[in-house]
């Protein structure tokens, strides 16, 4: 469980030839706040590994490529908002609330696909309410 502004560190032990099962899944609840739009930035980072971060309002359990929003591997962060005025090519609009933002993350050590990797994932919301990011089992 990750509380807003508190990074969660995840360690991934890679098994030879089974890399599709090593994506880690999370969700973040966006409540309905008509008078106070919510903007959230999700960041995944690592000092030792490369990180692939993707997100959507729909959960895609078996195909991480199906997520609508993906971050560049060099700077993995995704921004979402409930405000149509703040939406852009880099800030993605959440069309309906309440909803979950589903995130999936894959990390790996460059040139060492079977090495153990790690990452930190953080959610920062521009709102007064505290949100919780949950890792899916």
ABEGO torsion letter per residue (X at the ends): XBBBGBBBBBBBBBBBGAAAAABBBBBBBBBBBAABBBBBBBBBBBAABBBBBBBBABBBAABAAABABBBBAABBBBBBBABAAABBAABBBBABOBBBBBBBBBBBBBGBAABBBBBBBBBBBBBABBBBBBBBX
